[in-house]
Amino acid sequence: KVYDINYLKDYIANENVHAYSNAELISEYYRSIGKNKIAAEKYLEAAQYARMSSSDEKAARALYGAAEAFDAAGMKADSKECALKLKELYPTSSWAEKAGDL
């Protein structure tokens, strides 16, 4: 069966939204048990999925989560790099403003 290209694009975007939600949920779990480095890595995955589904707000939130988790893990350089990337990609986001506190 041949699928319409727009159907496939919509399907992939929808899958990315679900992947984002799963990655964010896993991130939050790892944060709750103090596994901050793993949480940060999962937040970065969530940001990638959000960007692939064109969800700027979710991508900004995930980048902030990664910066915050790296900070909690004592990985200050990684935290700063995430915060800078957040400010570069989403300068008007409320998450970019909050990243200034890290």
C-alpha positions as CSV (number, residue, x, y, z in Angstrom):
1,K,0.0,0.0,0.0
2,V,1.3,3.5,-0.9
3,Y,0.7,6.2,1.7
4,D,0.3,9.9,1.0
5,I,3.4,11.7,2.0
6,N,1.4,14.2,4.2
7,Y,0.0,11.2,6.1
8,L,3.5,10.0,6.8
9,K,4.7,13.4,7.9
10,D,1.7,13.7,10.3
11,Y,2.3,10.2,11.5
12,I,6.0,10.8,12.2
13,A,5.2,14.1,14.0
14,N,2.7,12.4,16.1
15,E,5.2,9.7,17.0
16,N,7.7,12.4,18.0
17,V,5.1,13.9,20.4
18,H,4.7,10.6,22.1
19,A,8.4,10.0,22.2
20,Y,8.8,13.4,23.8
21,S,6.2,12.7,26.5
22,N,7.9,9.4,27.3
23,A,11.4,10.9,27.5
24,E,10.1,13.7,29.7
25,L,8.4,11.2,32.0
26,I,11.5,9.1,32.3
27,S,13.6,12.3,32.9
28,E,11.3,13.3,35.8
29,Y,11.5,9.8,37.3
30,Y,15.3,9.9,37.3
31,R,15.3,13.4,38.8
32,S,13.0,12.2,41.6
33,I,15.5,9.4,42.6
34,G,18.5,11.7,42.3
35,K,20.0,10.3,39.1
36,N,20.5,13.7,37.7
37,K,23.0,13.0,34.9
38,I,20.8,10.3,33.4
39,A,17.8,12.7,33.8
40,A,19.7,15.4,31.9
41,E,20.5,13.0,29.1
42,K,16.8,12.0,28.8
43,Y,15.8,15.6,28.8
44,L,18.1,16.2,25.9
45,E,16.4,13.3,24.1
46,A,13.0,14.9,24.9
47,A,14.2,18.2,23.4
48,Q,15.2,16.4,20.2
49,Y,11.8,14.8,19.9
50,A,10.1,18.1,20.6
51,R,12.1,19.9,18.0
52,M,11.3,17.2,15.4
53,S,7.6,17.7,16.1
54,S,8.0,21.5,15.9
55,S,7.0,22.1,19.5
56,D,9.2,25.0,20.6
57,E,7.7,25.3,24.0
58,K,8.3,21.7,24.8
59,A,11.8,21.8,23.4
60,A,12.6,24.8,25.5
61,R,11.2,23.2,28.6
62,A,13.2,20.0,28.0
63,L,16.4,22.0,27.5
64,Y,15.8,23.8,30.7
65,G,15.2,20.5,32.4
66,A,18.5,19.3,31.1
67,A,20.4,22.4,32.3
68,E,18.8,22.1,35.7
69,A,19.5,18.4,36.0
70,F,23.2,18.8,34.9
71,D,23.4,21.6,37.5
72,A,22.1,19.3,40.2
73,A,24.6,16.6,39.1
74,G,27.4,19.1,39.6
75,M,28.1,19.2,35.9
76,K,28.2,23.0,35.7
77,A,29.8,23.2,32.2
78,D,27.1,21.0,30.7
79,S,24.4,22.9,32.5
80,K,25.8,26.2,31.1
81,E,26.0,24.8,27.6
82,C,22.3,23.7,27.8
83,A,21.3,27.1,29.1
84,L,23.2,28.9,26.3
85,K,21.7,26.6,23.7
86,L,18.2,27.3,25.1
87,K,18.8,31.0,25.0
88,E,20.1,30.8,21.4
89,L,17.3,28.7,20.1
90,Y,14.4,30.1,22.1
91,P,15.4,33.6,23.3
92,T,11.9,34.8,24.0
93,S,10.8,31.6,25.9
94,S,10.0,31.9,29.6
95,W,12.4,28.9,30.0
96,A,15.3,30.9,28.6
97,E,14.6,33.6,31.1
98,K,14.6,31.1,33.9
99,A,17.8,29.6,32.6
100,G,19.6,32.8,33.7
101,D,19.2,31.6,37.3
102,L,21.3,28.5,36.7
